[in-house]
Amino acid sequence: MHHPANVTEVESEAVMRRQQRIGISLLLLFSAAYGGFIGLCTFAHSWFSKTEFRGIPLTVLYGVGLVLLSLLIAMLYGWLSRQRR
């Protein structure tokens, strides 16, 4: 049978606190990685822009790595927040 569109899920306070802790931890992890990128761009620009790995500039590799890290973190958050504890 079809359920109305305004059905909301009710989660316990403990589950919501756990999800917040997971989310904040993963946000801090990504912020550190992104801060490293910004720091290298700001304070070591000449080295960072000239360094290559197998012909690919390190700036590009780091940027793609950040995008992949964000996807990994999103999947990890989804998986961890559904775990029963």
Wavefront OBJ file of the C-alpha trace (Angstrom):
o trace
v 0.000 0.000 0.000
v 1.189 3.526 -0.710
v 2.351 5.616 2.258
v 1.780 9.355 2.478
v 4.703 11.580 1.468
v 4.867 13.343 4.839
v 5.885 10.279 6.866
v 8.905 11.109 9.003
v 11.333 8.779 10.662
v 11.857 9.227 14.352
v 15.355 8.480 15.596
v 16.481 8.262 19.169
v 18.612 10.977 20.708
v 21.533 8.547 21.074
v 21.448 7.668 17.372
v 21.393 11.331 16.397
v 24.338 12.115 18.707
v 26.315 9.205 17.248
v 25.621 10.395 13.707
v 26.716 13.906 14.668
v 29.992 12.607 16.119
v 30.660 10.593 12.980
v 29.820 13.535 10.735
v 31.989 15.987 12.665
v 34.922 13.548 12.738
v 34.740 12.986 8.993
v 34.356 16.713 8.374
v 37.508 17.379 10.387
v 39.349 14.719 8.382
v 38.349 16.306 5.085
v 39.044 19.808 6.396
v 42.601 18.756 7.289
v 43.154 17.343 3.796
v 41.682 20.452 2.176
v 43.663 22.721 4.508
v 46.835 20.931 3.410
v 45.956 21.649 -0.212
v 45.281 25.319 0.510
v 48.452 25.564 2.586
v 50.570 24.119 -0.209
v 48.944 26.427 -2.751
v 49.534 29.423 -0.506
v 52.952 28.844 1.035
v 54.691 26.491 -1.419
v 53.078 27.535 -4.682
v 56.207 27.456 -6.832
v 57.188 23.956 -5.679
v 53.613 22.629 -5.664
v 52.809 23.863 -9.171
v 56.062 22.547 -10.703
v 56.174 19.123 -9.057
v 54.908 16.269 -11.202
v 54.240 12.602 -10.637
v 54.476 10.543 -13.833
v 53.842 13.649 -15.902
v 50.754 14.797 -13.985
v 51.073 17.988 -11.900
v 50.816 17.389 -8.185
v 48.151 20.089 -7.943
v 45.890 18.095 -10.253
v 46.534 14.840 -8.419
v 45.819 16.447 -5.052
v 42.624 18.038 -6.388
v 41.356 14.768 -7.837
v 42.335 13.083 -4.592
v 40.203 15.576 -2.662
v 37.203 14.848 -4.868
v 37.665 11.093 -4.424
v 38.179 11.554 -0.681
v 34.913 13.477 -0.413
v 33.062 10.651 -2.168
v 34.713 8.071 0.064
v 33.818 10.070 3.168
v 30.199 10.380 2.032
v 29.957 6.625 1.512
v 31.709 5.958 4.825
v 29.313 8.276 6.649
v 26.322 6.527 5.080
v 27.672 3.126 6.076
v 28.709 4.114 9.607
v 25.497 5.970 10.374
v 23.439 2.884 9.542
v 25.390 0.537 11.806
v 23.430 -0.694 14.829
v 25.174 -0.131 18.158
l 1 2 3 4 5 6 7 8 9 10 11 12 13 14 15 16 17 18 19 20 21 22 23 24 25 26 27 28 29 30 31 32 33 34 35 36 37 38 39 40 41 42 43 44 45 46 47 48 49 50 51 52 53 54 55 56 57 58 59 60 61 62 63 64 65 66 67 68 69 70 71 72 73 74 75 76 77 78 79 80 81 82 83 84 85
